[in-house]
Amino acid sequence: MIAILTVSHGTSDPLGQQAIGAYAEATHAAVDADVAAHAFVDVQQPDVPTALAALPADATIVVVPLLLSRGYHLGHDLPLAAAPFGERVIVADALGPDHRIAQVLRRRLREAGAEPEDRLVLAAAGSSDRAGVEDALRTGLLLEAATQHPVTVGFLSAAAPRLDDAIVRNLANDGSRVAVASYLLAPGYFHDRTRACAADIVTAPLLTTDTPPAPELIAVARDRYSTALSAFAR
């Protein structure tokens, strides 16, 4: 028996809860697991240990983090939660960096009205874990490739440059606008902060409640599940 446990950060924002819930359900539907559940590393319940314990004792469990980058949760919290269950729990990689996510970011920029001459900033949550910072910087490079336009990465917490500083660096005297691509999974605290920044344009997050989860995002989560399960089978 195979089980998938998708795991997100958790949020008190109702729109964020709705958007993440739809993404988790779409991911569950896209894989061939026999059992599916969802858990949170913070704010909401069930937490990961509780959700793991509730799954069938004879199931091989693939934990799919619905997290955009590596960081403390993926590097510490999830392995710690999985350890008591032994080898039958496999933790997949983070969603990003991935060129398909960059394509969704590019689409969000177009939807927000960004033009080719606008200066681009990628707004990332930030992490005290260097791996998480590196993943965000790599996503900036992928967005550069997708847009054929320079991208500056700015962080909302824990890392530099901070988003406001990245925007200031891109302000110009030639009338160019600054467009911020929100590298955040769903509505919530960090996206509210991003919307309050001084940029001319701020995109929607990757997930919204207005439309179903992007096929690219579902494909990325499905691939993380399949890769982790294949590695376990070997």
C-alpha positions in Angstrom: 0.0 0.0 0.0 1.2 3.5 -0.9 0.2 6.7 0.8 0.9 10.3 -0.1 1.1 12.9 2.6 1.3 16.4 1.2 2.6 18.9 3.7 2.3 22.7 3.5 3.5 25.4 5.9 0.0 26.4 7.2 -1.7 29.8 7.3 -4.4 31.6 9.2 -5.5 33.3 5.9 -8.8 31.7 4.7 -7.9 32.3 1.0 -4.5 30.7 1.6 -6.1 27.7 3.2 -8.5 27.4 0.3 -5.8 27.7 -2.4 -3.5 25.2 -0.7 -6.3 22.8 0.0 -7.2 22.8 -3.7 -3.5 22.2 -4.6 -3.2 19.3 -2.2 -6.4 17.7 -3.6 -5.2 18.1 -7.2 -1.8 16.6 -6.3 -3.6 13.6 -4.6 -5.7 13.1 -7.7 -2.6 13.2 -10.0 -0.7 10.3 -8.3 -1.4 6.6 -8.0 -1.3 6.4 -4.2 -3.9 4.2 -2.4 -4.4 6.7 0.5 -3.9 10.5 0.6 -3.8 13.0 3.4 -2.5 16.5 4.1 -0.6 18.0 7.1 1.1 21.2 8.2 4.4 22.2 9.7 3.0 25.2 11.5 -0.2 27.2 12.3 -2.8 24.5 11.2 -3.6 21.0 12.2 -2.9 18.1 11.9 0.8 18.4 12.3 3.1 16.0 10.4 3.6 13.4 13.3 -0.1 13.2 13.9 -0.9 12.8 10.2 1.8 10.1 9.8 0.5 8.1 12.7 -3.1 8.2 11.3 -2.0 6.6 8.0 -2.2 2.8 7.7 0.6 1.0 9.5 1.4 -1.2 6.5 1.7 1.8 4.1 4.8 3.1 2.4 4.3 6.9 2.9 5.7 9.5 0.5 5.8 12.9 2.1 5.5 15.6 -0.6 6.4 19.0 0.8 4.3 21.7 -0.9 7.2 24.1 -0.1 8.9 26.2 -2.8 12.5 25.8 -1.4 14.6 23.9 0.9 15.0 25.3 4.4 14.6 24.5 8.0 11.2 22.7 7.6 12.5 20.4 4.9 16.0 20.0 6.3 15.0 19.5 9.9 11.3 19.3 10.8 10.2 16.7 8.2 13.1 14.3 8.7 12.6 14.5 12.5 8.9 13.8 12.1 9.5 10.9 9.8 12.3 9.2 11.8 10.1 7.3 14.2 8.4 5.6 11.3 11.6 4.2 9.9 12.3 3.5 6.2 8.6 3.3 5.2 8.4 7.1 5.2 10.2 8.8 2.3 10.5 12.6 2.2 10.5 14.1 -1.4 12.3 17.2 -2.5 10.9 20.7 -2.4 8.9 22.0 -5.3 11.5 24.4 -6.5 13.7 25.4 -8.2 11.9 24.2 -11.3 11.6 25.7 -14.8 7.9 25.0 -14.8 7.4 27.2 -11.7 9.3 29.9 -13.6 6.7 29.6 -16.4 3.9 30.2 -13.9 5.7 33.2 -12.5 6.1 34.6 -16.0 2.4 34.1 -16.6 1.5 35.9 -13.4 3.6 38.8 -14.6 1.7 39.0 -17.8 -1.6 38.8 -16.0 -0.6 41.6 -13.7 0.2 43.9 -16.7 4.0 43.8 -16.7 5.6 45.0 -19.9 9.0 44.0 -21.4 10.6 47.2 -20.3 9.7 46.8 -16.7 12.4 46.0 -14.2 11.7 42.6 -12.5 12.1 41.6 -8.9 11.4 38.2 -7.5 9.9 38.4 -4.0 10.9 35.3 -1.9 10.0 34.5 1.7 13.6 34.0 2.7 15.2 31.5 5.0 17.9 31.3 7.6 19.0 28.1 5.8 21.5 28.8 3.1 20.1 26.1 0.9 16.7 27.9 0.9 18.4 31.1 -0.1 20.2 29.3 -2.9 17.0 27.8 -4.2 15.4 31.2 -4.4 18.4 32.7 -6.2 18.2 29.8 -8.7 14.6 30.5 -9.3 15.5 34.1 -10.1 17.9 32.8 -12.8 15.1 30.5 -14.1 12.8 33.5 -14.3 15.5 35.4 -16.2 15.7 32.6 -18.7 11.9 32.5 -19.0 11.5 36.2 -19.5 14.8 37.0 -21.2 15.0 39.9 -18.8 17.3 40.6 -15.7 15.7 39.6 -12.4 16.7 40.8 -8.9 15.8 38.5 -6.0 14.5 40.2 -2.8 13.7 38.5 0.5 10.9 39.2 2.9 12.8 37.8 5.9 16.0 36.2 7.1 18.1 36.9 4.0 19.5 39.8 2.0 18.8 41.8 0.0 15.4 42.6 1.5 12.6 43.1 -0.9 12.4 46.9 -0.3 16.2 47.2 -1.0 15.9 45.1 -4.2 13.1 47.4 -5.4 15.1 50.6 -4.6 18.0 49.1 -6.6 15.7 48.9 -9.6 14.2 52.3 -9.4 15.3 54.3 -12.4 15.1 57.9 -13.6 13.9 56.8 -17.1 10.3 56.1 -16.0 10.7 52.4 -16.0 8.3 50.5 -13.7 9.3 47.9 -11.1 7.3 44.7 -11.3 7.5 42.2 -8.5 6.8 38.5 -9.1 5.5 37.0 -6.0 7.4 33.7 -5.4 5.0 32.7 -2.7 2.7 29.7 -2.9 -0.6 31.2 -1.8 -2.3 34.2 -0.2 -1.2 34.9 3.4 1.1 37.0 5.6 4.0 37.2 3.3 1.9 38.0 0.2 0.2 40.8 2.2 3.6 42.2 2.9 4.6 41.9 -0.7 1.5 43.7 -1.8 2.4 46.6 0.5 5.8 47.2 -1.1 6.7 50.2 -3.3 6.7 48.4 -6.6 4.5 49.5 -9.4 3.2 46.0 -10.1 2.9 43.0 -7.7 1.7 39.7 -9.1 -0.7 37.2 -7.5 0.9 34.3 -5.8 1.4 31.0 -7.6 -1.9 29.7 -6.2 -5.1 31.7 -6.1 -8.7 31.0 -5.3 -9.9 32.4 -8.7 -8.5 29.6 -10.8 -7.6 25.9 -10.3 -4.0 25.1 -9.5 -1.8 25.5 -12.6 -1.1 22.3 -14.5 2.6 23.0 -14.2 2.4 23.1 -10.4 0.5 19.8 -10.3 3.1 18.2 -12.6 5.9 19.4 -10.3 4.3 17.9 -7.2 3.5 14.7 -9.1 7.1 14.4 -10.2 8.5 14.9 -6.7 6.2 12.1 -5.5 7.2 9.7 -8.4 11.0 10.4 -8.0 10.9 9.8 -4.3 8.9 6.6 -4.7 11.2 5.3 -7.5 14.3 5.9 -5.3 12.7 3.9 -2.5 11.9 1.0 -4.9 15.5 0.8 -5.9 
